[in-house]
Amino acid sequence: MSNKNKIKEEELASIKEAINNSNQAKAILGEATTQAYIAQMQVLDVEKKLGEIQESLKEKYGSIILDVNTGEYTVDSEEDNG
Protein backbone atom coordinates (compact mmCIF):
# COMPACT_ATOMS: atom_id res chain seq x y z
CA MET A 1 0.00 0.00 0.00
CA SER A 2 1.33 3.40 -0.92
CA ASN A 3 1.39 6.21 1.55
CA LYS A 4 -0.46 9.21 0.07
CA ASN A 5 0.31 12.77 1.04
CA LYS A 6 -2.68 14.69 2.39
CA ILE A 7 -3.40 18.16 3.66
CA LYS A 8 -5.08 18.63 7.02
CA GLU A 9 -8.87 18.14 7.20
CA GLU A 10 -9.33 21.79 8.27
CA GLU A 11 -7.37 22.95 5.22
CA LEU A 12 -9.41 20.69 2.95
CA ALA A 13 -12.66 21.96 4.46
CA SER A 14 -11.47 25.54 4.05
CA ILE A 15 -10.60 25.13 0.36
CA LYS A 16 -13.88 23.27 -0.34
CA GLU A 17 -15.84 26.10 1.30
CA ALA A 18 -13.98 28.70 -0.75
CA ILE A 19 -14.68 26.77 -3.96
CA ASN A 20 -18.36 26.43 -3.09
CA ASN A 21 -18.61 30.13 -2.28
CA SER A 22 -16.95 31.00 -5.57
CA ASN A 23 -19.33 28.74 -7.49
CA GLN A 24 -22.35 30.24 -5.74
CA ALA A 25 -21.16 33.77 -6.51
CA LYS A 26 -20.66 32.84 -10.17
CA ALA A 27 -24.16 31.35 -10.32
CA ILE A 28 -25.64 34.52 -8.82
CA LEU A 29 -23.67 36.64 -11.28
CA GLY A 30 -24.85 34.48 -14.17
CA GLU A 31 -28.47 34.85 -13.10
CA ALA A 32 -28.06 38.61 -12.66
CA THR A 33 -26.49 38.88 -16.11
CA THR A 34 -29.34 36.90 -17.62
CA GLN A 35 -31.92 39.09 -15.88
CA ALA A 36 -30.13 42.23 -17.07
CA TYR A 37 -30.17 40.92 -20.65
CA ILE A 38 -33.89 40.13 -20.42
CA ALA A 39 -34.56 43.61 -19.04
CA GLN A 40 -32.57 45.18 -21.90
CA MET A 41 -34.60 43.22 -24.45
CA GLN A 42 -37.83 44.34 -22.77
CA VAL A 43 -36.71 47.98 -22.85
CA LEU A 44 -35.85 47.71 -26.54
CA ASP A 45 -39.25 46.13 -27.26
CA VAL A 46 -41.13 48.82 -25.35
CA GLU A 47 -39.12 51.58 -27.04
CA LYS A 48 -39.85 50.05 -30.45
CA LYS A 49 -43.58 50.00 -29.68
CA LEU A 50 -43.40 53.58 -28.39
CA GLY A 51 -41.70 54.65 -31.62
CA GLU A 52 -44.40 52.94 -33.67
CA ILE A 53 -47.13 54.74 -31.72
CA GLN A 54 -45.32 58.07 -32.08
CA GLU A 55 -44.94 57.54 -35.82
CA SER A 56 -48.62 56.65 -36.13
CA LEU A 57 -49.61 59.83 -34.27
CA LYS A 58 -47.26 61.89 -36.44
CA GLU A 59 -48.83 60.48 -39.60
CA LYS A 60 -52.31 61.30 -38.28
CA TYR A 61 -51.69 64.69 -36.60
CA GLY A 62 -48.40 65.90 -38.07
CA SER A 63 -45.57 67.10 -35.89
CA ILE A 64 -47.09 67.89 -32.50
CA ILE A 65 -46.15 68.52 -28.90
CA LEU A 66 -48.33 66.23 -26.82
CA ASP A 67 -49.29 66.55 -23.17
CA VAL A 68 -49.53 62.88 -22.27
CA ASN A 69 -51.44 63.72 -19.08
CA THR A 70 -54.34 65.44 -20.82
CA GLY A 71 -54.12 64.33 -24.44
CA GLU A 72 -53.97 67.94 -25.56
CA TYR A 73 -51.47 68.90 -28.21
CA THR A 74 -50.12 71.87 -30.06
CA VAL A 75 -48.60 71.92 -33.50
CA ASP A 76 -44.80 71.91 -33.35
CA SER A 77 -44.05 75.24 -35.05
CA GLU A 78 -40.30 74.57 -35.10
CA GLU A 79 -40.79 71.50 -37.29
CA ASP A 80 -43.21 73.36 -39.56
CA ASN A 81 -40.70 76.19 -40.05
CA GLY A 82 -37.69 73.90 -40.37
Secondary structure, DSSP 8 states (H G I E B T S, - for coil): --------HHHHHHHHHHHHHHHHHHHHHHHHHHHHHHHHHHHHHHHHHHHHHHHHHHHHH-SEEE-TTT--EEE-HHHHH-
